[in-house]
């Protein structure tokens, strides 16, 4: 009886799992944004002291529960030598967060170049995209009206996917709530094409099981 009730409870409380990659140049504020998201949506979570956050070398991970789903974040290092590893995560991703340092005018063109390379990858076709103009708490930064046209030059590559560009301050948590909630709704809409992690794996296994044998082992 306990096993039955426990199984029913687990079924009723389980959440759909989705994976989100956080991309952008090094020092754009990706890890600070991830910490802000965890602080915003996870009760009693005490985020890292911003002064203790260092440049990501490899991968940071984080998880939040929001609006009935579970988001698993992969915060990937933005150094040039690490960008070649990004596409290893694309196939399993349900959403992309691209973080821009609004205060770094000198590297804006570089950021656009790697954005274009990322968005044209077929493994991310149709995947919802949240573009963050970060560091809006600093004076004299580029605003969304100035940044948006630069990245909209890749409009043909972005296609008809759900896409939103918003101003944020990851340091102060401003704009985090709005962006994450929008992304969740966009990911849910796209779930018909790219279902939750567990369901997607099951679908792939069923597909392989029904594929005709080639006669080779």
Protein Blocks (a to p, Z undefined) as FASTA:
>chain_A
ZZmmmmmmmmmmpccddddddeddehilmmmmmmmmmmmmmghiacddfklpccdehiac
ddddeehiacddddddfbfklmmmmmmmmmmpcbdcddddfklmmlmmmmmmmmmmmmmp
mklgoiacddddehklbghiacfklmmmmmmmmmmmnmmadcddddddfknopoklmmmm
mmmmmmmmmmmmmgcfklmmmmmmmmmmmpccehiZZ
